[in-house]
């Protein structure tokens, strides 16, 4: 008995035939390029919708002159971003691509950085810790593949560490050292900051604790500004939203006569080069930048060269790296 034939994917020629125009006119209309009349363009769009036509991005790229450039946005002051960018370059070279970096600055925000990368004919965008609205990210992805590194968004490719698992490691470590008066200095209102705050609160409350939350930002200044409130509340175990916040907090605490360790245990997030400095020795959650970079590049290449269309959410397991900024509350030394 003969099987049912697989339904053929509609082509540009099918759309053109249904709309009564040439394939060239149909292509221009679907790209919004000048040339077709308004009536012709409307017929083409209606035909594409009726047929369920979707452009074959892989074929389009193969037909075009390739740049093999992956555009990356980053915050230069974020040492974790710098480390991640280096790992992205290595991963891209292994895949036959190159990375074009553009910093996000106060003068040129993230949207401006993205525009420069697209103008430079980057074939895909890898956005580190992006704070662009989901609607804007979706619009970008409709034209060129977008991979979000460290942030979730529905319908888009995401590569991230498991924030809930990472924050649970922090709470487990601090309470294991005898700290029950916990505080969190947040990274602000971004999606990543919210996930870390909510994850920490959930893990702490699951142990019957009621931690203090001090709102801040992903910067050393925010950590330093939060120190007075944290110390006044008598918190002895502190989770900072990232390593920069933790370093700012520790610096202010030391100025007040407290050193990180037993009396005040501070944990950061990212395990950036900053955390590893000899005079900092910060306990921090590691997201494994090499693994994140390899997954991000692989995700982009699957779209560019493999033709994948369905979004993926790649979740990596973080680990806690213990150093001298945390210690037992009774002074018994680190765990």
C-alpha atoms as a printed R data frame, in Angstrom:
    type eleno elety resid chain resno      x      y       z
1   ATOM     1    CA   UNK     A     1  0.000  0.000   0.000
2   ATOM     2    CA   UNK     A     2  1.494  3.299  -1.034
3   ATOM     3    CA   UNK     A     3  2.226  5.759   1.773
4   ATOM     4    CA   UNK     A     4  0.971  9.316   1.878
5   ATOM     5    CA   UNK     A     5  3.455 11.599   0.145
6   ATOM     6    CA   UNK     A     6  5.062 14.255   2.296
7   ATOM     7    CA   UNK     A     7  3.594 17.688   1.599
8   ATOM     8    CA   UNK     A     8  5.968 19.813  -0.487
9   ATOM     9    CA   UNK     A     9  7.217 23.033   1.038
10  ATOM    10    CA   UNK     A    10  5.859 26.077  -0.886
11  ATOM    11    CA   UNK     A    11  8.467 27.866  -2.989
12  ATOM    12    CA   UNK     A    12  8.880 31.445  -4.124
13  ATOM    13    CA   UNK     A    13  7.727 30.326  -7.587
14  ATOM    14    CA   UNK     A    14  4.483 29.036  -6.053
15  ATOM    15    CA   UNK     A    15  3.864 32.395  -4.392
16  ATOM    16    CA   UNK     A    16  4.603 34.273  -7.610
17  ATOM    17    CA   UNK     A    17  2.285 32.035  -9.608
18  ATOM    18    CA   UNK     A    18 -0.584 32.449  -7.144
19  ATOM    19    CA   UNK     A    19 -0.131 36.231  -7.052
20  ATOM    20    CA   UNK     A    20  0.215 36.511 -10.823
21  ATOM    21    CA   UNK     A    21  3.644 38.142 -10.772
22  ATOM    22    CA   UNK     A    22  7.198 37.140 -11.658
23  ATOM    23    CA   UNK     A    23  9.401 35.431  -9.061
24  ATOM    24    CA   UNK     A    24 11.617 38.536  -9.056
25  ATOM    25    CA   UNK     A    25  8.675 40.773  -8.226
26  ATOM    26    CA   UNK     A    26  7.552 38.343  -5.523
27  ATOM    27    CA   UNK     A    27 11.030 38.389  -3.970
28  ATOM    28    CA   UNK     A    28 11.116 42.188  -3.912
29  ATOM    29    CA   UNK     A    29  7.658 42.389  -2.379
30  ATOM    30    CA   UNK     A    30  8.440 39.909   0.397
31  ATOM    31    CA   UNK     A    31 11.631 41.801   1.257
32  ATOM    32    CA   UNK     A    32  9.830 45.143   1.251
33  ATOM    33    CA   UNK     A    33 12.162 46.412  -1.453
34  ATOM    34    CA   UNK     A    34 11.103 49.135  -3.905
35  ATOM    35    CA   UNK     A    35  9.751 48.151  -7.304
36  ATOM    36    CA   UNK     A    36  6.416 46.322  -7.035
37  ATOM    37    CA   UNK     A    37  3.224 48.382  -6.935
38  ATOM    38    CA   UNK     A    38  1.267 48.485  -3.698
39  ATOM    39    CA   UNK     A    39 -1.395 46.236  -5.229
40  ATOM    40    CA   UNK     A    40  1.155 43.676  -6.436
41  ATOM    41    CA   UNK     A    41  2.957 43.665  -3.088
42  ATOM    42    CA   UNK     A    42 -0.332 43.069  -1.275
43  ATOM    43    CA   UNK     A    43 -1.206 40.148  -3.595
44  ATOM    44    CA   UNK     A    44  2.222 38.609  -2.982
45  ATOM    45    CA   UNK     A    45  1.908 38.886   0.801
46  ATOM    46    CA   UNK     A    46 -1.591 37.401   0.687
47  ATOM    47    CA   UNK     A    47 -0.381 34.515  -1.489
48  ATOM    48    CA   UNK     A    48  2.561 33.827   0.830
49  ATOM    49    CA   UNK     A    49  0.241 33.787   3.839
50  ATOM    50    CA   UNK     A    50 -2.283 31.493   2.135
51  ATOM    51    CA   UNK     A    51  0.405 29.021   1.070
52  ATOM    52    CA   UNK     A    52  2.272 29.151   4.385
53  ATOM    53    CA   UNK     A    53  5.432 30.227   2.580
54  ATOM    54    CA   UNK     A    54  8.591 30.887   4.599
55  ATOM    55    CA   UNK     A    55 11.793 32.088   2.996
56  ATOM    56    CA   UNK     A    56 14.622 29.560   2.880
57  ATOM    57    CA   UNK     A    57 17.257 31.518   4.784
58  ATOM    58    CA   UNK     A    58 19.954 28.949   4.211
59  ATOM    59    CA   UNK     A    59 19.520 29.043   0.436
60  ATOM    60    CA   UNK     A    60 19.453 32.838   0.477
61  ATOM    61    CA   UNK     A    61 22.708 33.016   2.372
62  ATOM    62    CA   UNK     A    62 24.394 30.433   0.175
63  ATOM    63    CA   UNK     A    63 23.367 32.441  -2.885
64  ATOM    64    CA   UNK     A    64 24.689 35.658  -1.370
65  ATOM    65    CA   UNK     A    65 28.281 36.584  -0.738
66  ATOM    66    CA   UNK     A    66 29.021 35.369   2.774
67  ATOM    67    CA   UNK     A    67 30.857 37.436   5.376
68  ATOM    68    CA   UNK     A    68 31.014 34.645   7.992
69  ATOM    69    CA   UNK     A    69 30.915 37.307  10.696
70  ATOM    70    CA   UNK     A    70 29.165 36.860  14.030
71  ATOM    71    CA   UNK     A    71 28.325 40.167  15.728
72  ATOM    72    CA   UNK     A    72 28.730 40.348  19.505
73  ATOM    73    CA   UNK     A    73 27.596 43.114  21.868
74  ATOM    74    CA   UNK     A    74 29.227 43.409  25.279
75  ATOM    75    CA   UNK     A    75 29.831 45.740  28.210
76  ATOM    76    CA   UNK     A    76 33.552 46.467  28.376
77  ATOM    77    CA   UNK     A    77 33.539 47.158  32.137
78  ATOM    78    CA   UNK     A    78 32.083 43.691  32.727
79  ATOM    79    CA   UNK     A    79 35.117 41.437  33.074
80  ATOM    80    CA   UNK     A    80 32.962 38.342  32.566
81  ATOM    81    CA   UNK     A    81 31.835 39.720  29.193
82  ATOM    82    CA   UNK     A    82 35.473 40.258  28.234
83  ATOM    83    CA   UNK     A    83 36.325 36.667  29.118
84  ATOM    84    CA   UNK     A    84 33.262 35.400  27.280
85  ATOM    85    CA   UNK     A    85 34.162 37.443  24.187
86  ATOM    86    CA   UNK     A    86 37.585 35.825  24.060
87  ATOM    87    CA   UNK     A    87 36.009 32.369  24.297
88  ATOM    88    CA   UNK     A    88 33.517 33.303  21.568
89  ATOM    89    CA   UNK     A    89 36.365 34.239  19.241
90  ATOM    90    CA   UNK     A    90 37.990 30.829  19.744
91  ATOM    91    CA   UNK     A    91 34.712 28.973  19.250
92  ATOM    92    CA   UNK     A    92 33.880 30.984  16.133
93  ATOM    93    CA   UNK     A    93 37.278 30.283  14.563
94  ATOM    94    CA   UNK     A    94 36.774 26.567  15.195
95  ATOM    95    CA   UNK     A    95 33.468 26.817  13.279
96  ATOM    96    CA   UNK     A    96 34.973 28.773  10.371
97  ATOM    97    CA   UNK     A    97 33.626 32.166  11.442
98  ATOM    98    CA   UNK     A    98 35.029 35.400  12.852
99  ATOM    99    CA   UNK     A    99 33.670 37.607  15.614
100 ATOM   100    CA   UNK     A   100 33.037 41.332  15.323
101 ATOM   101    CA   UNK     A   101 32.718 42.987  18.745
102 ATOM   102    CA   UNK     A   102 30.910 46.210  19.554
103 ATOM   103    CA   UNK     A   103 30.740 47.664  23.079
104 ATOM   104    CA   UNK     A   104 27.571 48.987  24.669
105 ATOM   105    CA   UNK     A   105 28.342 52.435  26.078
106 ATOM   106    CA   UNK     A   106 26.403 55.281  27.639
107 ATOM   107    CA   UNK     A   107 26.649 57.283  24.418
108 ATOM   108    CA   UNK     A   108 25.892 54.414  22.053
109 ATOM   109    CA   UNK     A   109 23.380 52.104  23.703
110 ATOM   110    CA   UNK     A   110 22.738 48.497  22.834
111 ATOM   111    CA   UNK     A   111 20.424 49.293  19.928
112 ATOM   112    CA   UNK     A   112 23.125 51.488  18.388
113 ATOM   113    CA   UNK     A   113 25.722 48.750  18.807
114 ATOM   114    CA   UNK     A   114 23.407 46.273  17.077
115 ATOM   115    CA   UNK     A   115 22.894 48.688  14.167
116 ATOM   116    CA   UNK     A   116 26.655 48.964  13.632
117 ATOM   117    CA   UNK     A   117 27.033 45.169  13.610
118 ATOM   118    CA   UNK     A   118 24.218 44.732  11.101
119 ATOM   119    CA   UNK     A   119 25.611 47.522   8.925
120 ATOM   120    CA   UNK     A   120 28.896 45.584   8.975
121 ATOM   121    CA   UNK     A   121 27.019 42.616   7.446
122 ATOM   122    CA   UNK     A   122 27.229 40.301  10.424
123 ATOM   123    CA   UNK     A   123 25.254 37.158   9.622
124 ATOM   124    CA   UNK     A   124 24.077 36.537  13.197
125 ATOM   125    CA   UNK     A   125 24.007 38.424  16.486
126 ATOM   126    CA   UNK     A   126 25.220 37.031  19.810
127 ATOM   127    CA   UNK     A   127 23.963 39.385  22.508
128 ATOM   128    CA   UNK     A   128 25.605 39.148  25.936
129 ATOM   129    CA   UNK     A   129 23.213 39.944  28.783
130 ATOM   130    CA   UNK     A   130 20.973 41.969  26.481
131 ATOM   131    CA   UNK     A   131 18.379 44.315  27.947
132 ATOM   132    CA   UNK     A   132 16.593 45.073  24.671
133 ATOM   133    CA   UNK     A   133 12.791 44.584  24.753
134 ATOM   134    CA   UNK     A   134 11.548 41.170  23.638
135 ATOM   135    CA   UNK     A   135  9.606 42.733  20.761
136 ATOM   136    CA   UNK     A   136 12.770 44.356  19.408
137 ATOM   137    CA   UNK     A   137 14.721 41.120  19.756
138 ATOM   138    CA   UNK     A   138 12.010 39.233  17.853
139 ATOM   139    CA   UNK     A   139 12.088 41.829  15.065
140 ATOM   140    CA   UNK     A   140 15.868 41.457  14.765
141 ATOM   141    CA   UNK     A   141 15.615 37.676  14.707
142 ATOM   142    CA   UNK     A   142 13.062 37.809  11.886
143 ATOM   143    CA   UNK     A   143 15.833 39.216   9.669
144 ATOM   144    CA   UNK     A   144 19.022 37.618  11.041
145 ATOM   145    CA   UNK     A   145 19.571 34.882  13.645
146 ATOM   146    CA   UNK     A   146 19.844 36.198  17.195
147 ATOM   147    CA   UNK     A   147 21.306 34.202  20.097
148 ATOM   148    CA   UNK     A   148 20.739 35.533  23.599
149 ATOM   149    CA   UNK     A   149 23.563 34.646  25.971
150 ATOM   150    CA   UNK     A   150 22.491 34.757  29.610
151 ATOM   151    CA   UNK     A   151 18.891 35.860  29.166
152 ATOM   152    CA   UNK     A   152 15.654 34.087  28.315
153 ATOM   153    CA   UNK     A   153 13.056 35.289  25.806
154 ATOM   154    CA   UNK     A   154 10.173 33.324  24.366
155 ATOM   155    CA   UNK     A   155 10.583 32.238  20.746
156 ATOM   156    CA   UNK     A   156 14.302 33.057  20.493
157 ATOM   157    CA   UNK     A   157 17.522 31.048  20.721
158 ATOM   158    CA   UNK     A   158 18.928 31.184  24.248
159 ATOM   159    CA   UNK     A   159 22.160 29.937  25.806
160 ATOM   160    CA   UNK     A   160 22.334 30.381  29.571
161 ATOM   161    CA   UNK     A   161 23.385 28.991  32.899
162 ATOM   162    CA   UNK     A   162 20.698 27.602  35.192
163 ATOM   163    CA   UNK     A   163 20.166 30.640  37.437
164 ATOM   164    CA   UNK     A   164 17.943 28.756  39.901
165 ATOM   165    CA   UNK     A   165 20.602 26.085  40.357
166 ATOM   166    CA   UNK     A   166 23.337 28.705  40.745
167 ATOM   167    CA   UNK     A   167 21.506 30.698  43.401
168 ATOM   168    CA   UNK     A   168 20.586 27.505  45.258
169 ATOM   169    CA   UNK     A   169 24.311 26.713  45.445
170 ATOM   170    CA   UNK     A   170 24.884 30.119  47.052
171 ATOM   171    CA   UNK     A   171 22.247 29.578  49.737
172 ATOM   172    CA   UNK     A   172 23.447 26.042  50.420
173 ATOM   173    CA   UNK     A   173 27.014 27.280  50.826
174 ATOM   174    CA   UNK     A   174 26.184 30.200  53.125
175 ATOM   175    CA   UNK     A   175 23.815 28.270  55.377
176 ATOM   176    CA   UNK     A   176 26.290 25.399  55.491
177 ATOM   177    CA   UNK     A   177 28.745 27.863  56.988
178 ATOM   178    CA   UNK     A   178 26.222 28.790  59.688
179 ATOM   179    CA   UNK     A   179 24.931 32.027  58.121
180 ATOM   180    CA   UNK     A   180 21.187 32.481  58.550
181 ATOM   181    CA   UNK     A   181 20.975 36.277  58.369
182 ATOM   182    CA   UNK     A   182 21.250 36.600  54.619
183 ATOM   183    CA   UNK     A   183 21.071 39.540  52.241
184 ATOM   184    CA   UNK     A   184 21.025 39.996  48.500
185 ATOM   185    CA   UNK     A   185 22.264 43.042  46.594
186 ATOM   186    CA   UNK     A   186 20.380 42.912  43.303
187 ATOM   187    CA   UNK     A   187 21.505 43.865  39.824
188 ATOM   188    CA   UNK     A   188 18.504 46.067  39.103
189 ATOM   189    CA   UNK     A   189 15.418 45.516  36.974
190 ATOM   190    CA   UNK     A   190 16.812 43.452  34.091
191 ATOM   191    CA   UNK     A   191 15.609 39.912  33.366
192 ATOM   192    CA   UNK     A   192 18.887 38.391  34.545
193 ATOM   193    CA   UNK     A   193 18.864 40.416  37.779
194 ATOM   194    CA   UNK     A   194 15.271 39.369  38.451
195 ATOM   195    CA   UNK     A   195 16.055 35.678  37.936
196 ATOM   196    CA   UNK     A   196 18.989 35.804  40.359
197 ATOM   197    CA   UNK     A   197 16.985 37.708  42.955
198 ATOM   198    CA   UNK     A   198 13.978 35.402  42.695
199 ATOM   199    CA   UNK     A   199 16.116 32.270  42.709
200 ATOM   200    CA   UNK     A   200 17.977 33.359  45.820
201 ATOM   201    CA   UNK     A   201 14.801 34.300  47.647
202 ATOM   202    CA   UNK     A   202 13.126 31.013  46.765
203 ATOM   203    CA   UNK     A   203 16.108 28.964  47.954
204 ATOM   204    CA   UNK     A   204 16.436 30.963  51.191
205 ATOM   205    CA   UNK     A   205 12.732 30.820  51.990
206 ATOM   206    CA   UNK     A   206 12.709 27.082  51.360
207 ATOM   207    CA   UNK     A   207 15.023 26.890  54.387
208 ATOM   208    CA   UNK     A   208 12.713 29.057  56.496
209 ATOM   209    CA   UNK     A   209 14.809 32.205  56.134
210 ATOM   210    CA   UNK     A   210 13.655 35.739  55.348
211 ATOM   211    CA   UNK     A   211 16.582 37.471  53.644
212 ATOM   212    CA   UNK     A   212 17.019 41.187  53.112
213 ATOM   213    CA   UNK     A   213 17.023 42.481  49.531
214 ATOM   214    CA   UNK     A   214 18.838 45.712  48.683
215 ATOM   215    CA   UNK     A   215 18.092 46.942  45.169
216 ATOM   216    CA   UNK     A   216 21.136 47.917  43.170
217 ATOM   217    CA   UNK     A   217 22.741 47.588  39.737
218 ATOM   218    CA   UNK     A   218 25.470 45.528  38.085
219 ATOM   219    CA   UNK     A   219 28.300 47.816  39.222
220 ATOM   220    CA   UNK     A   220 30.899 48.290  41.949
221 ATOM   221    CA   UNK     A   221 29.279 51.585  42.961
222 ATOM   222    CA   UNK     A   222 25.971 49.829  43.601
223 ATOM   223    CA   UNK     A   223 27.700 47.256  45.794
224 ATOM   224    CA   UNK     A   224 29.460 49.938  47.790
225 ATOM   225    CA   UNK     A   225 26.223 51.924  48.198
226 ATOM   226    CA   UNK     A   226 24.411 48.842  49.520
227 ATOM   227    CA   UNK     A   227 27.049 48.044  52.154
228 ATOM   228    CA   UNK     A   228 25.701 50.390  54.852
229 ATOM   229    CA   UNK     A   229 22.195 48.883  54.709
230 ATOM   230    CA   UNK     A   230 23.523 45.332  54.654
231 ATOM   231    CA   UNK     A   231 25.761 45.920  57.674
232 ATOM   232    CA   UNK     A   232 23.088 47.842  59.586
233 ATOM   233    CA   UNK     A   233 20.704 44.904  59.136
234 ATOM   234    CA   UNK     A   234 23.245 42.569  60.713
235 ATOM   235    CA   UNK     A   235 23.472 40.301  57.683
236 ATOM   236    CA   UNK     A   236 26.477 37.979  57.787
237 ATOM   237    CA   UNK     A   237 25.937 36.132  54.500
238 ATOM   238    CA   UNK     A   238 25.551 38.200  51.324
239 ATOM   239    CA   UNK     A   239 24.830 37.190  47.751
240 ATOM   240    CA   UNK     A   240 25.818 39.886  45.257
241 ATOM   241    CA   UNK     A   241 24.189 39.890  41.804
242 ATOM   242    CA   UNK     A   242 27.583 39.676  40.105
243 ATOM   243    CA   UNK     A   243 31.270 39.916  40.916
244 ATOM   244    CA   UNK     A   244 31.439 43.668  40.341
245 ATOM   245    CA   UNK     A   245 28.709 44.242  42.931
246 ATOM   246    CA   UNK     A   246 30.481 41.900  45.357
247 ATOM   247    CA   UNK     A   247 33.821 43.707  44.994
248 ATOM   248    CA   UNK     A   248 32.195 47.088  45.614
249 ATOM   249    CA   UNK     A   249 30.474 45.719  48.708
250 ATOM   250    CA   UNK     A   250 33.658 44.153  50.061
251 ATOM   251    CA   UNK     A   251 35.617 47.352  49.509
252 ATOM   252    CA   UNK     A   252 33.065 49.399  51.467
253 ATOM   253    CA   UNK     A   253 32.883 46.772  54.210
254 ATOM   254    CA   UNK     A   254 36.652 46.780  54.605
255 ATOM   255    CA   UNK     A   255 36.586 50.551  54.933
256 ATOM   256    CA   UNK     A   256 34.144 50.014  57.795
257 ATOM   257    CA   UNK     A   257 36.546 47.585  59.458
258 ATOM   258    CA   UNK     A   258 35.109 44.259  58.230
259 ATOM   259    CA   UNK     A   259 36.956 41.839  55.988
260 ATOM   260    CA   UNK     A   260 35.269 39.218  53.852
261 ATOM   261    CA   UNK     A   261 35.272 35.799  55.492
262 ATOM   262    CA   UNK     A   262 33.707 34.628  58.745
263 ATOM   263    CA   UNK     A   263 32.082 37.827  60.042
264 ATOM   264    CA   UNK     A   264 30.870 38.812  56.585
265 ATOM   265    CA   UNK     A   265 30.701 36.134  53.904
266 ATOM   266    CA   UNK     A   266 30.151 37.479  50.382
267 ATOM   267    CA   UNK     A   267 29.395 35.456  47.247
268 ATOM   268    CA   UNK     A   268 29.466 36.849  43.722
269 ATOM   269    CA   UNK     A   269 28.281 35.546  40.371
270 ATOM   270    CA   UNK     A   270 30.219 34.943  37.105
271 ATOM   271    CA   UNK     A   271 33.577 33.810  38.547
272 ATOM   272    CA   UNK     A   272 35.155 36.537  36.438
273 ATOM   273    CA   UNK     A   273 38.891 37.338  36.419
274 ATOM   274    CA   UNK     A   274 38.050 39.970  39.038
275 ATOM   275    CA   UNK     A   275 37.040 37.221  41.474
276 ATOM   276    CA   UNK     A   276 40.379 35.461  41.083
277 ATOM   277    CA   UNK     A   277 42.593 38.421  42.007
278 ATOM   278    CA   UNK     A   278 44.815 37.618  44.965
279 ATOM   279    CA   UNK     A   279 43.555 40.471  47.137
280 ATOM   280    CA   UNK     A   280 39.890 39.724  46.302
281 ATOM   281    CA   UNK     A   281 39.659 35.904  46.461
282 ATOM   282    CA   UNK     A   282 35.912 36.030  45.880
283 ATOM   283    CA   UNK     A   283 33.690 32.986  46.222
284 ATOM   284    CA   UNK     A   284 31.591 33.047  43.056
285 ATOM   285    CA   UNK     A   285 29.228 31.063  40.842
286 ATOM   286    CA   UNK     A   286 30.977 29.997  37.631
287 ATOM   287    CA   UNK     A   287 29.012 29.923  34.388
288 ATOM   288    CA   UNK     A   288 31.895 28.333  32.414
289 ATOM   289    CA   UNK     A   289 32.461 30.935  29.669
290 ATOM   290    CA   UNK     A   290 34.130 28.432  27.332
291 ATOM   291    CA   UNK     A   291 31.090 26.151  27.421
292 ATOM   292    CA   UNK     A   292 28.695 29.096  27.025
293 ATOM   293    CA   UNK     A   293 30.674 30.415  24.065
294 ATOM   294    CA   UNK     A   294 30.850 27.042  22.328
295 ATOM   295    CA   UNK     A   295 27.096 26.543  22.766
296 ATOM   296    CA   UNK     A   296 26.295 30.071  21.546
297 ATOM   297    CA   UNK     A   297 28.373 29.740  18.381
298 ATOM   298    CA   UNK     A   298 27.001 26.256  17.706
299 ATOM   299    CA   UNK     A   299 23.454 27.578  18.098
300 ATOM   300    CA   UNK     A   300 24.071 30.384  15.598
301 ATOM   301    CA   UNK     A   301 25.761 28.087  13.073
302 ATOM   302    CA   UNK     A   302 22.853 25.634  13.261
303 ATOM   303    CA   UNK     A   303 20.648 28.446  11.975
304 ATOM   304    CA   UNK     A   304 23.090 29.818   9.410
305 ATOM   305    CA   UNK     A   305 24.377 26.594   7.901
306 ATOM   306    CA   UNK     A   306 22.001 23.904   9.104
307 ATOM   307    CA   UNK     A   307 18.691 25.599   8.351
308 ATOM   308    CA   UNK     A   308 17.239 25.067  11.842
309 ATOM   309    CA   UNK     A   309 14.186 27.263  12.416
310 ATOM   310    CA   UNK     A   310 12.710 26.206  15.769
311 ATOM   311    CA   UNK     A   311 14.204 28.108  18.749
312 ATOM   312    CA   UNK     A   312 16.299 26.283  21.333
313 ATOM   313    CA   UNK     A   313 16.969 26.947  25.015
314 ATOM   314    CA   UNK     A   314 20.414 25.605  25.939
315 ATOM   315    CA   UNK     A   315 20.822 25.419  29.731
316 ATOM   316    CA   UNK     A   316 24.221 24.742  31.319
317 ATOM   317    CA   UNK     A   317 24.828 23.719  34.921
318 ATOM   318    CA   UNK     A   318 26.822 26.264  36.976
319 ATOM   319    CA   UNK     A   319 29.213 25.450  39.810
320 ATOM   320    CA   UNK     A   320 30.359 27.282  42.920
321 ATOM   321    CA   UNK     A   321 34.040 28.189  43.257
322 ATOM   322    CA   UNK     A   322 34.893 28.723  46.940
323 ATOM   323    CA   UNK     A   323 37.584 31.216  47.913
324 ATOM   324    CA   UNK     A   324 38.467 33.391  50.883
325 ATOM   325    CA   UNK     A   325 35.489 35.786  50.873
326 ATOM   326    CA   UNK     A   326 33.339 33.225  52.708
327 ATOM   327    CA   UNK     A   327 33.946 31.429  55.977
328 ATOM   328    CA   UNK     A   328 32.225 29.752  58.907
329 ATOM   329    CA   UNK     A   329 30.282 32.087  61.144
330 ATOM   330    CA   UNK     A   330 31.949 30.573  64.201
331 ATOM   331    CA   UNK     A   331 35.348 31.464  62.745
332 ATOM   332    CA   UNK     A   332 36.236 27.889  61.921
333 ATOM   333    CA   UNK     A   333 37.548 28.767  58.486
334 ATOM   334    CA   UNK     A   334 36.202 28.052  55.011
335 ATOM   335    CA   UNK     A   335 34.050 25.032  54.189
